[in-house]
Amino acid sequence: MLHKLICLESLQIGTVYFSAFVVNLDGGNTGFALFINQENDPIFIFRKEKHNEVSFHVNEEQFFWIVKNSQFTPLERQNFFAEFVEFLRLMEEKVSNYVFKKEKLIRFTNSRDIIRYKYLYLTGEVNR
């Protein structure tokens, strides 16, 4: 179970409201999580899993919910995705400077996974 500690920033993109939090994870570890709307579970979470390495995890169920419920045009989706990536990039920078100073942060915005999620969002496909 995680507990929200500090809200870093919030932003509405399209019809989805994103909130970025520093969180307290099980075992007393600190992490970073991105929540959508009023969900209790994060859509993205960054946590230390290896010595000096922080990795991310995506809640695909929530991501697919966004894809399925988006009623926007492909151009609007492209703009929203770009806005989301910029927001997440800023949050990754904040947490790497303030929360995970001594750890290597594996960034979603620099990963190959971003290409897959972008494709799924832009096309509206929900392949698992």
C-alpha positions as CSV (number, residue, x, y, z in Angstrom):
1,M,0.0,0.0,0.0
2,L,1.3,3.4,-0.8
3,H,0.6,6.7,0.8
4,K,0.7,10.1,-0.9
5,L,3.1,12.4,0.8
6,I,3.7,15.5,-1.3
7,C,1.8,16.7,-4.4
8,L,4.3,18.0,-6.9
9,E,2.0,19.2,-9.6
10,S,-1.3,18.6,-11.2
11,L,-2.4,19.1,-14.8
12,Q,-5.5,18.4,-16.9
13,I,-4.8,17.1,-20.4
14,G,-7.9,16.6,-22.5
15,T,-10.4,15.1,-20.1
16,V,-7.9,13.4,-17.8
17,Y,-6.6,15.0,-14.7
18,F,-3.0,14.0,-13.7
19,S,-1.5,14.4,-10.3
20,A,2.1,13.8,-9.5
21,F,3.0,12.7,-5.9
22,V,6.0,11.7,-3.9
23,V,4.7,8.6,-2.2
24,N,5.7,6.4,0.8
25,L,5.8,2.7,-0.3
26,D,5.7,-0.4,1.7
27,G,8.8,-0.9,3.7
28,G,9.3,2.8,4.2
29,N,10.8,3.5,0.8
30,T,10.0,6.7,-1.1
31,G,8.7,6.6,-4.6
32,F,7.1,8.8,-7.2
33,A,3.6,8.1,-8.6
34,L,1.3,9.7,-11.2
35,F,-2.4,9.3,-10.6
36,I,-5.3,10.0,-13.0
37,N,-8.6,11.5,-12.0
38,Q,-9.5,10.2,-8.5
39,E,-8.0,6.8,-8.9
40,N,-6.4,5.2,-5.8
41,D,-3.8,3.3,-7.7
42,P,-1.2,5.2,-9.8
43,I,-1.0,4.9,-13.6
44,F,2.8,5.3,-13.4
45,I,5.0,4.5,-10.4
46,F,8.8,4.9,-10.1
47,R,10.4,2.9,-7.3
48,K,13.8,1.7,-6.3
49,E,14.0,-2.0,-7.1
50,K,17.7,-2.6,-7.4
51,H,20.7,-1.0,-5.7
52,N,21.0,2.5,-7.0
53,E,18.4,2.0,-9.7
54,V,14.9,3.3,-9.9
55,S,12.6,1.9,-12.6
56,F,9.0,2.6,-13.7
57,H,5.9,0.6,-14.0
58,V,2.7,1.4,-16.0
59,N,-0.8,0.4,-15.0
60,E,-1.9,-0.8,-18.4
61,E,-5.5,-1.2,-17.3
62,Q,-5.7,2.5,-16.6
63,F,-3.8,3.4,-19.7
64,F,-6.1,1.2,-21.9
65,W,-9.1,2.9,-20.2
66,I,-7.8,6.3,-21.4
67,V,-7.3,4.9,-24.9
68,K,-10.7,3.4,-25.1
69,N,-12.5,6.4,-23.7
70,S,-10.7,9.1,-25.8
71,Q,-13.1,10.7,-28.2
72,F,-10.5,13.0,-29.7
73,T,-9.2,13.3,-33.3
74,P,-5.7,11.8,-34.2
75,L,-4.2,15.3,-34.3
76,E,-5.7,16.2,-30.8
77,R,-4.4,12.9,-29.5
78,Q,-0.9,13.6,-30.8
79,N,-1.0,17.1,-29.1
80,F,-2.2,15.6,-25.8
81,F,0.4,12.9,-25.9
82,A,3.1,15.4,-26.5
83,E,1.8,17.5,-23.6
84,F,1.7,14.4,-21.4
85,V,5.3,13.5,-22.2
86,E,6.5,17.0,-21.5
87,F,4.6,17.0,-18.1
88,L,6.1,13.6,-17.2
89,R,9.6,14.7,-18.3
90,L,9.4,17.6,-15.9
91,M,8.2,15.4,-13.1
92,E,11.0,12.9,-13.8
93,E,13.5,15.7,-13.6
94,K,12.0,16.9,-10.3
95,V,12.1,13.5,-8.7
96,S,15.6,12.7,-10.0
97,N,16.8,15.9,-8.3
98,Y,14.9,15.7,-5.1
99,V,13.8,12.2,-4.3
100,F,16.3,9.9,-6.2
101,K,19.4,12.0,-6.0
102,K,21.9,9.1,-5.7
103,E,20.0,6.6,-7.8
104,K,20.0,6.1,-11.6
105,L,16.4,6.8,-12.8
106,I,15.2,4.8,-15.7
107,R,13.0,7.3,-17.4
108,F,9.8,6.4,-19.2
109,T,10.3,9.4,-21.5
110,N,13.7,8.0,-22.7
111,S,12.5,4.4,-22.9
112,R,11.5,2.3,-25.9
113,D,8.2,1.7,-24.1
114,I,7.1,5.2,-24.9
115,I,6.9,4.4,-28.6
116,R,4.5,1.5,-27.9
117,Y,2.3,3.6,-25.7
118,K,2.3,6.5,-28.1
119,Y,1.3,4.2,-31.0
120,L,-1.5,2.6,-28.9
121,Y,-2.9,6.0,-27.9
122,L,-2.7,7.6,-31.3
123,T,-4.3,4.7,-33.1
124,G,-6.8,3.9,-30.4
125,E,-5.7,0.3,-30.4
126,V,-5.9,-1.7,-27.2
127,N,-3.7,-4.7,-27.9
128,R,-2.4,-6.5,-24.9
